[in-house]
Amino acid sequence: MKSPRNGDVSFTHANISLAQRELSLDLQTRLEKFVRWYEKYYGSGKKSDH
C-alpha cells in the first residue's frame, strides 16, 4: 500500500452524509434552494410602497 501524501489522512470519522445529499442535487434544485435561503436571510430586496 502506498503511503499517503503529506497532509492526507488514511481514515477519518467525518460524517459527510449531508454534503453527499446536498451535492447530489441537480444545479436547478441547488439554485432554487440558494435563492430561498438568500431571500429568507437577506430579504427579497423588494421595497414596499408604504
CHARMM-style PDB file with segment names, atoms N, HN, CA, C and O in Angstrom:
ATOM      1  N   MET     1       0.842  -1.175   0.000  1.00  0.00      PROA
ATOM      2  CA  MET     1       0.000   0.000   0.000  1.00  0.00      PROA
ATOM      3  C   MET     1       0.886   1.236   0.000  1.00  0.00      PROA
ATOM      4  O   MET     1       1.845   1.331   0.766  1.00  0.00      PROA
ATOM      5  N   LYS     2       0.561   2.152  -0.844  1.00  0.00      PROA
ATOM      6  HN  LYS     2      -0.218   2.076  -1.466  1.00  0.00      PROA
ATOM      7  CA  LYS     2       1.320   3.382  -0.971  1.00  0.00      PROA
ATOM      8  C   LYS     2       1.023   4.300   0.210  1.00  0.00      PROA
ATOM      9  O   LYS     2      -0.124   4.395   0.646  1.00  0.00      PROA
ATOM     10  N   SER     3       2.039   4.972   0.727  1.00  0.00      PROA
ATOM     11  HN  SER     3       2.971   4.894   0.373  1.00  0.00      PROA
ATOM     12  CA  SER     3       1.843   5.915   1.837  1.00  0.00      PROA
ATOM     13  C   SER     3       1.090   7.146   1.361  1.00  0.00      PROA
ATOM     14  O   SER     3       1.265   7.584   0.224  1.00  0.00      PROA
ATOM     15  N   PRO     4       0.237   7.716   2.246  1.00  0.00      PROA
ATOM     16  CA  PRO     4      -0.465   8.939   1.842  1.00  0.00      PROA
ATOM     17  C   PRO     4       0.514  10.096   1.703  1.00  0.00      PROA
ATOM     18  O   PRO     4       1.567  10.120   2.340  1.00  0.00      PROA
ATOM     19  N   ARG     5       0.149  11.047   0.864  1.00  0.00      PROA
ATOM     20  HN  ARG     5      -0.706  11.028   0.346  1.00  0.00      PROA
ATOM     21  CA  ARG     5       0.975  12.241   0.689  1.00  0.00      PROA
ATOM     22  C   ARG     5       0.892  13.093   1.941  1.00  0.00      PROA
ATOM     23  O   ARG     5      -0.013  12.914   2.756  1.00  0.00      PROA
ATOM     24  N   ASN     6       1.816  14.005   2.100  1.00  0.00      PROA
ATOM     25  HN  ASN     6       2.552  14.150   1.438  1.00  0.00      PROA
ATOM     26  CA  ASN     6       1.815  14.888   3.263  1.00  0.00      PROA
ATOM     27  C   ASN     6       0.470  15.594   3.391  1.00  0.00      PROA
ATOM     28  O   ASN     6      -0.025  16.188   2.434  1.00  0.00      PROA
ATOM     29  N   GLY     7      -0.114  15.521   4.583  1.00  0.00      PROA
ATOM     30  HN  GLY     7       0.288  15.038   5.361  1.00  0.00      PROA
ATOM     31  CA  GLY     7      -1.392  16.173   4.826  1.00  0.00      PROA
ATOM     32  C   GLY     7      -2.590  15.286   4.567  1.00  0.00      PROA
ATOM     33  O   GLY     7      -3.682  15.586   5.050  1.00  0.00      PROA
ATOM     34  N   ASP     8      -2.430  14.216   3.830  1.00  0.00      PROA
ATOM     35  HN  ASP     8      -1.543  13.972   3.438  1.00  0.00      PROA
ATOM     36  CA  ASP     8      -3.532  13.288   3.579  1.00  0.00      PROA
ATOM     37  C   ASP     8      -3.715  12.380   4.786  1.00  0.00      PROA
ATOM     38  O   ASP     8      -2.745  12.004   5.445  1.00  0.00      PROA
ATOM     39  N   VAL     9      -4.950  12.035   5.067  1.00  0.00      PROA
ATOM     40  HN  VAL     9      -5.737  12.341   4.531  1.00  0.00      PROA
ATOM     41  CA  VAL     9      -5.218  11.097   6.150  1.00  0.00      PROA
ATOM     42  C   VAL     9      -5.786   9.821   5.543  1.00  0.00      PROA
ATOM     43  O   VAL     9      -6.507   9.854   4.546  1.00  0.00      PROA
ATOM     44  N   SER    10      -5.450   8.710   6.161  1.00  0.00      PROA
ATOM     45  HN  SER    10      -4.864   8.683   6.971  1.00  0.00      PROA
ATOM     46  CA  SER    10      -5.924   7.444   5.615  1.00  0.00      PROA
ATOM     47  C   SER    10      -7.315   7.089   6.119  1.00  0.00      PROA
ATOM     48  O   SER    10      -7.991   6.250   5.524  1.00  0.00      PROA
ATOM     49  N   PHE    11      -7.756   7.720   7.214  1.00  0.00      PROA
ATOM     50  HN  PHE    11      -7.207   8.402   7.697  1.00  0.00      PROA
ATOM     51  CA  PHE    11      -9.068   7.421   7.781  1.00  0.00      PROA
ATOM     52  C   PHE    11      -9.576   8.652   8.517  1.00  0.00      PROA
ATOM     53  O   PHE    11      -8.792   9.399   9.102  1.00  0.00      PROA
ATOM     54  N   THR    12     -10.874   8.860   8.489  1.00  0.00      PROA
ATOM     55  HN  THR    12     -11.511   8.253   8.014  1.00  0.00      PROA
ATOM     56  CA  THR    12     -11.467   9.977   9.212  1.00  0.00      PROA
ATOM     57  C   THR    12     -12.816   9.555   9.777  1.00  0.00      PROA
ATOM     58  O   THR    12     -13.447   8.631   9.264  1.00  0.00      PROA
ATOM     59  N   HSD    13     -13.253  10.223  10.820  1.00  0.00      PROA
ATOM     60  HN  HSD    13     -12.741  10.973  11.237  1.00  0.00      PROA
ATOM     61  CA  HSD    13     -14.562   9.957  11.421  1.00  0.00      PROA
ATOM     62  C   HSD    13     -15.596  10.979  10.956  1.00  0.00      PROA
ATOM     63  O   HSD    13     -16.696  11.035  11.506  1.00  0.00      PROA
ATOM     64  N   ALA    14     -15.266  11.771   9.970  1.00  0.00      PROA
ATOM     65  HN  ALA    14     -14.373  11.726   9.523  1.00  0.00      PROA
ATOM     66  CA  ALA    14     -16.169  12.816   9.477  1.00  0.00      PROA
ATOM     67  C   ALA    14     -17.454  12.207   8.925  1.00  0.00      PROA
ATOM     68  O   ALA    14     -17.432  11.166   8.267  1.00  0.00      PROA
ATOM     69  N   ASN    15     -18.554  12.862   9.199  1.00  0.00      PROA
ATOM     70  HN  ASN    15     -18.572  13.707   9.733  1.00  0.00      PROA
ATOM     71  CA  ASN    15     -19.851  12.449   8.658  1.00  0.00      PROA
ATOM     72  C   ASN    15     -20.161  13.374   7.483  1.00  0.00      PROA
ATOM     73  O   ASN    15     -20.482  14.546   7.677  1.00  0.00      PROA
ATOM     74  N   ILE    16     -20.064  12.847   6.279  1.00  0.00      PROA
ATOM     75  HN  ILE    16     -19.803  11.894   6.122  1.00  0.00      PROA
ATOM     76  CA  ILE    16     -20.280  13.671   5.089  1.00  0.00      PROA
ATOM     77  C   ILE    16     -21.617  13.387   4.421  1.00  0.00      PROA
ATOM     78  O   ILE    16     -21.813  13.739   3.257  1.00  0.00      PROA
ATOM     79  N   SER    17     -22.533  12.758   5.138  1.00  0.00      PROA
ATOM     80  HN  SER    17     -22.374  12.473   6.083  1.00  0.00      PROA
ATOM     81  CA  SER    17     -23.809  12.374   4.532  1.00  0.00      PROA
ATOM     82  C   SER    17     -24.618  13.596   4.085  1.00  0.00      PROA
ATOM     83  O   SER    17     -25.243  13.553   3.025  1.00  0.00      PROA
ATOM     84  N   LEU    18     -24.624  14.685   4.863  1.00  0.00      PROA
ATOM     85  HN  LEU    18     -24.117  14.720   5.724  1.00  0.00      PROA
ATOM     86  CA  LEU    18     -25.353  15.900   4.456  1.00  0.00      PROA
ATOM     87  C   LEU    18     -24.742  16.475   3.182  1.00  0.00      PROA
ATOM     88  O   LEU    18     -25.470  16.849   2.263  1.00  0.00      PROA
ATOM     89  N   ALA    19     -23.433  16.548   3.121  1.00  0.00      PROA
ATOM     90  HN  ALA    19     -22.842  16.244   3.868  1.00  0.00      PROA
ATOM     91  CA  ALA    19     -22.771  17.060   1.917  1.00  0.00      PROA
ATOM     92  C   ALA    19     -23.093  16.189   0.712  1.00  0.00      PROA
ATOM     93  O   ALA    19     -23.359  16.711  -0.370  1.00  0.00      PROA
ATOM     94  N   GLN    20     -23.076  14.885   0.879  1.00  0.00      PROA
ATOM     95  HN  GLN    20     -22.861  14.460   1.758  1.00  0.00      PROA
ATOM     96  CA  GLN    20     -23.407  13.992  -0.233  1.00  0.00      PROA
ATOM     97  C   GLN    20     -24.836  14.222  -0.715  1.00  0.00      PROA
ATOM     98  O   GLN    20     -25.088  14.256  -1.920  1.00  0.00      PROA
ATOM     99  N   ARG    21     -25.773  14.381   0.221  1.00  0.00      PROA
ATOM    100  HN  ARG    21     -25.568  14.353   1.200  1.00  0.00      PROA
ATOM    101  CA  ARG    21     -27.171  14.630  -0.162  1.00  0.00      PROA
ATOM    102  C   ARG    21     -27.309  15.949  -0.901  1.00  0.00      PROA
ATOM    103  O   ARG    21     -27.935  16.011  -1.959  1.00  0.00      PROA
ATOM    104  N   GLU    22     -26.724  17.006  -0.348  1.00  0.00      PROA
ATOM    105  HN  GLU    22     -26.216  16.956   0.512  1.00  0.00      PROA
ATOM    106  CA  GLU    22     -26.864  18.332  -0.949  1.00  0.00      PROA
ATOM    107  C   GLU    22     -26.156  18.423  -2.298  1.00  0.00      PROA
ATOM    108  O   GLU    22     -26.690  19.012  -3.238  1.00  0.00      PROA
ATOM    109  N   LEU    23     -24.973  17.854  -2.399  1.00  0.00      PROA
ATOM    110  HN  LEU    23     -24.539  17.376  -1.636  1.00  0.00      PROA
ATOM    111  CA  LEU    23     -24.193  17.964  -3.632  1.00  0.00      PROA
ATOM    112  C   LEU    23     -24.680  17.030  -4.722  1.00  0.00      PROA
ATOM    113  O   LEU    23     -24.295  17.181  -5.882  1.00  0.00      PROA
ATOM    114  N   SER    24     -25.522  16.065  -4.372  1.00  0.00      PROA
ATOM    115  HN  SER    24     -25.835  15.941  -3.431  1.00  0.00      PROA
ATOM    116  CA  SER    24     -26.039  15.164  -5.392  1.00  0.00      PROA
ATOM    117  C   SER    24     -27.254  15.769  -6.108  1.00  0.00      PROA
ATOM    118  O   SER    24     -27.716  15.226  -7.112  1.00  0.00      PROA
ATOM    119  N   LEU    25     -27.769  16.887  -5.597  1.00  0.00      PROA
ATOM    120  HN  LEU    25     -27.394  17.329  -4.782  1.00  0.00      PROA
ATOM    121  CA  LEU    25     -28.912  17.545  -6.238  1.00  0.00      PROA
ATOM    122  C   LEU    25     -28.476  18.179  -7.551  1.00  0.00      PROA
ATOM    123  O   LEU    25     -27.317  18.561  -7.710  1.00  0.00      PROA
ATOM    124  N   ASP    26     -29.401  18.287  -8.483  1.00  0.00      PROA
ATOM    125  HN  ASP    26     -30.343  17.976  -8.354  1.00  0.00      PROA
ATOM    126  CA  ASP    26     -29.067  18.916  -9.752  1.00  0.00      PROA
ATOM    127  C   ASP    26     -28.907  20.429  -9.553  1.00  0.00      PROA
ATOM    128  O   ASP    26     -29.346  20.977  -8.542  1.00  0.00      PROA
ATOM    129  N   LEU    27     -28.293  21.081 -10.499  1.00  0.00      PROA
ATOM    130  HN  LEU    27     -27.937  20.636 -11.321  1.00  0.00      PROA
ATOM    131  CA  LEU    27     -27.982  22.504 -10.401  1.00  0.00      PROA
ATOM    132  C   LEU    27     -29.237  23.350 -10.198  1.00  0.00      PROA
ATOM    133  O   LEU    27     -29.229  24.261  -9.371  1.00  0.00      PROA
ATOM    134  N   GLN    28     -30.296  23.075 -10.921  1.00  0.00      PROA
ATOM    135  HN  GLN    28     -30.303  22.335 -11.593  1.00  0.00      PROA
ATOM    136  CA  GLN    28     -31.541  23.853 -10.799  1.00  0.00      PROA
ATOM    137  C   GLN    28     -32.081  23.808  -9.369  1.00  0.00      PROA
ATOM    138  O   GLN    28     -32.464  24.839  -8.816  1.00  0.00      PROA
ATOM    139  N   THR    29     -32.110  22.630  -8.781  1.00  0.00      PROA
ATOM    140  HN  THR    29     -31.798  21.793  -9.231  1.00  0.00      PROA
ATOM    141  CA  THR    29     -32.604  22.474  -7.414  1.00  0.00      PROA
ATOM    142  C   THR    29     -31.708  23.216  -6.430  1.00  0.00      PROA
ATOM    143  O   THR    29     -32.204  23.877  -5.518  1.00  0.00      PROA
ATOM    144  N   ARG    30     -30.384  23.110  -6.608  1.00  0.00      PROA
ATOM    145  HN  ARG    30     -29.982  22.573  -7.349  1.00  0.00      PROA
ATOM    146  CA  ARG    30     -29.460  23.819  -5.710  1.00  0.00      PROA
ATOM    147  C   ARG    30     -29.638  25.324  -5.808  1.00  0.00      PROA
ATOM    148  O   ARG    30     -29.610  26.017  -4.791  1.00  0.00      PROA
ATOM    149  N   LEU    31     -29.822  25.845  -7.025  1.00  0.00      PROA
ATOM    150  HN  LEU    31     -29.845  25.282  -7.852  1.00  0.00      PROA
ATOM    151  CA  LEU    31     -30.020  27.278  -7.196  1.00  0.00      PROA
ATOM    152  C   LEU    31     -31.326  27.742  -6.555  1.00  0.00      PROA
ATOM    153  O   LEU    31     -31.367  28.803  -5.932  1.00  0.00      PROA
ATOM    154  N   GLU    32     -32.383  26.964  -6.703  1.00  0.00      PROA
ATOM    155  HN  GLU    32     -32.350  26.102  -7.209  1.00  0.00      PROA
ATOM    156  CA  GLU    32     -33.664  27.311  -6.087  1.00  0.00      PROA
ATOM    157  C   GLU    32     -33.541  27.335  -4.564  1.00  0.00      PROA
ATOM    158  O   GLU    32     -34.066  28.239  -3.914  1.00  0.00      PROA
ATOM    159  N   LYS    33     -32.853  26.349  -3.995  1.00  0.00      PROA
ATOM    160  HN  LYS    33     -32.426  25.614  -4.522  1.00  0.00      PROA
ATOM    161  CA  LYS    33     -32.652  26.317  -2.544  1.00  0.00      PROA
ATOM    162  C   LYS    33     -31.836  27.521  -2.091  1.00  0.00      PROA
ATOM    163  O   LYS    33     -32.133  28.114  -1.054  1.00  0.00      PROA
ATOM    164  N   PHE    34     -30.810  27.888  -2.856  1.00  0.00      PROA
ATOM    165  HN  PHE    34     -30.568  27.406  -3.699  1.00  0.00      PROA
ATOM    166  CA  PHE    34     -29.982  29.037  -2.505  1.00  0.00      PROA
ATOM    167  C   PHE    34     -30.793  30.324  -2.526  1.00  0.00      PROA
ATOM    168  O   PHE    34     -30.680  31.140  -1.611  1.00  0.00      PROA
ATOM    169  N   VAL    35     -31.608  30.514  -3.555  1.00  0.00      PROA
ATOM    170  HN  VAL    35     -31.700  29.850  -4.297  1.00  0.00      PROA
ATOM    171  CA  VAL    35     -32.417  31.732  -3.664  1.00  0.00      PROA
ATOM    172  C   VAL    35     -33.397  31.819  -2.493  1.00  0.00      PROA
ATOM    173  O   VAL    35     -33.568  32.891  -1.912  1.00  0.00      PROA
ATOM    174  N   ARG    36     -34.040  30.710  -2.142  1.00  0.00      PROA
ATOM    175  HN  ARG    36     -33.901  29.840  -2.614  1.00  0.00      PROA
ATOM    176  CA  ARG    36     -34.947  30.714  -0.987  1.00  0.00      PROA
ATOM    177  C   ARG    36     -34.206  31.081   0.293  1.00  0.00      PROA
ATOM    178  O   ARG    36     -34.707  31.874   1.090  1.00  0.00      PROA
ATOM    179  N   TRP    37     -33.008  30.509   0.500  1.00  0.00      PROA
ATOM    180  HN  TRP    37     -32.601  29.865  -0.148  1.00  0.00      PROA
ATOM    181  CA  TRP    37     -32.211  30.832   1.677  1.00  0.00      PROA
ATOM    182  C   TRP    37     -31.811  32.304   1.662  1.00  0.00      PROA
ATOM    183  O   TRP    37     -31.932  32.993   2.675  1.00  0.00      PROA
ATOM    184  N   TYR    38     -31.339  32.783   0.522  1.00  0.00      PROA
ATOM    185  HN  TYR    38     -31.241  32.223  -0.301  1.00  0.00      PROA
ATOM    186  CA  TYR    38     -30.870  34.162   0.408  1.00  0.00      PROA
ATOM    187  C   TYR    38     -31.999  35.136   0.716  1.00  0.00      PROA
ATOM    188  O   TYR    38     -31.807  36.089   1.472  1.00  0.00      PROA
ATOM    189  N   GLU    39     -33.166  34.906   0.140  1.00  0.00      PROA
ATOM    190  HN  GLU    39     -33.321  34.132  -0.474  1.00  0.00      PROA
ATOM    191  CA  GLU    39     -34.292  35.801   0.384  1.00  0.00      PROA
ATOM    192  C   GLU    39     -34.735  35.745   1.846  1.00  0.00      PROA
ATOM    193  O   GLU    39     -35.120  36.770   2.408  1.00  0.00      PROA
ATOM    194  N   LYS    40     -34.687  34.591   2.457  1.00  0.00      PROA
ATOM    195  HN  LYS    40     -34.374  33.759   2.000  1.00  0.00      PROA
ATOM    196  CA  LYS    40     -35.055  34.480   3.867  1.00  0.00      PROA
ATOM    197  C   LYS    40     -34.025  35.191   4.743  1.00  0.00      PROA
ATOM    198  O   LYS    40     -34.393  35.870   5.701  1.00  0.00      PROA
ATOM    199  N   TYR    41     -32.755  35.043   4.427  1.00  0.00      PROA
ATOM    200  HN  TYR    41     -32.456  34.491   3.649  1.00  0.00      PROA
ATOM    201  CA  TYR    41     -31.678  35.603   5.238  1.00  0.00      PROA
ATOM    202  C   TYR    41     -31.531  37.105   5.031  1.00  0.00      PROA
ATOM    203  O   TYR    41     -31.385  37.850   5.999  1.00  0.00      PROA
ATOM    204  N   TYR    42     -31.567  37.558   3.778  1.00  0.00      PROA
ATOM    205  HN  TYR    42     -31.685  36.952   2.992  1.00  0.00      PROA
ATOM    206  CA  TYR    42     -31.317  38.958   3.455  1.00  0.00      PROA
ATOM    207  C   TYR    42     -32.583  39.730   3.087  1.00  0.00      PROA
ATOM    208  O   TYR    42     -32.537  40.953   2.957  1.00  0.00      PROA
ATOM    209  N   GLY    43     -33.687  39.054   2.919  1.00  0.00      PROA
ATOM    210  HN  GLY    43     -33.725  38.060   3.024  1.00  0.00      PROA
ATOM    211  CA  GLY    43     -34.893  39.706   2.435  1.00  0.00      PROA
ATOM    212  C   GLY    43     -34.950  39.604   0.934  1.00  0.00      PROA
ATOM    213  O   GLY    43     -33.943  39.326   0.283  1.00  0.00      PROA
ATOM    214  N   SER    44     -36.114  39.825   0.388  1.00  0.00      PROA
ATOM    215  HN  SER    44     -36.932  40.051   0.917  1.00  0.00      PROA
ATOM    216  CA  SER    44     -36.271  39.654  -1.068  1.00  0.00      PROA
ATOM    217  C   SER    44     -35.700  40.814  -1.858  1.00  0.00      PROA
ATOM    218  O   SER    44     -35.543  40.705  -3.074  1.00  0.00      PROA
ATOM    219  N   GLY    45     -35.384  41.931  -1.199  1.00  0.00      PROA
ATOM    220  HN  GLY    45     -35.512  42.020  -0.211  1.00  0.00      PROA
ATOM    221  CA  GLY    45     -34.868  43.091  -1.906  1.00  0.00      PROA
ATOM    222  C   GLY    45     -35.946  43.953  -2.500  1.00  0.00      PROA
ATOM    223  O   GLY    45     -35.658  45.009  -3.063  1.00  0.00      PROA
ATOM    224  N   LYS    46     -37.193  43.520  -2.386  1.00  0.00      PROA
ATOM    225  HN  LYS    46     -37.427  42.662  -1.930  1.00  0.00      PROA
ATOM    226  CA  LYS    46     -38.318  44.294  -2.912  1.00  0.00      PROA
ATOM    227  C   LYS    46     -38.723  45.335  -1.871  1.00  0.00      PROA
ATOM    228  O   LYS    46     -38.927  45.005  -0.703  1.00  0.00      PROA
ATOM    229  N   LYS    47     -38.834  46.546  -2.282  1.00  0.00      PROA
ATOM    230  HN  LYS    47     -38.668  46.815  -3.230  1.00  0.00      PROA
ATOM    231  CA  LYS    47     -39.232  47.608  -1.368  1.00  0.00      PROA
ATOM    232  C   LYS    47     -40.734  47.830  -1.484  1.00  0.00      PROA
ATOM    233  O   LYS    47     -41.286  47.862  -2.583  1.00  0.00      PROA
ATOM    234  N   SER    48     -41.384  47.983  -0.339  1.00  0.00      PROA
ATOM    235  HN  SER    48     -40.935  47.957   0.554  1.00  0.00      PROA
ATOM    236  CA  SER    48     -42.830  48.228  -0.382  1.00  0.00      PROA
ATOM    237  C   SER    48     -43.070  49.717  -0.574  1.00  0.00      PROA
ATOM    238  O   SER    48     -42.188  50.538  -0.319  1.00  0.00      PROA
ATOM    239  N   ASP    49     -44.282  50.060  -1.028  1.00  0.00      PROA
ATOM    240  HN  ASP    49     -44.999  49.393  -1.235  1.00  0.00      PROA
ATOM    241  CA  ASP    49     -44.628  51.458  -1.284  1.00  0.00      PROA
ATOM    242  C   ASP    49     -45.101  52.166  -0.013  1.00  0.00      PROA
ATOM    243  O   ASP    49     -45.470  53.338  -0.082  1.00  0.00      PROA
ATOM    244  N   HSD    50     -45.103  51.502   1.139  1.00  0.00      PROA
ATOM    245  HN  HSD    50     -44.803  50.550   1.196  1.00  0.00      PROA
ATOM    246  CA  HSD    50     -45.610  52.092   2.368  1.00  0.00      PROA
ATOM    247  C   HSD    50     -44.584  52.960   3.026  1.00  0.00      PROA
ATOM    248  OT1 HSD    50     -44.848  53.538   4.081  1.00  0.00      PROA
TER     249      HSD     50
END
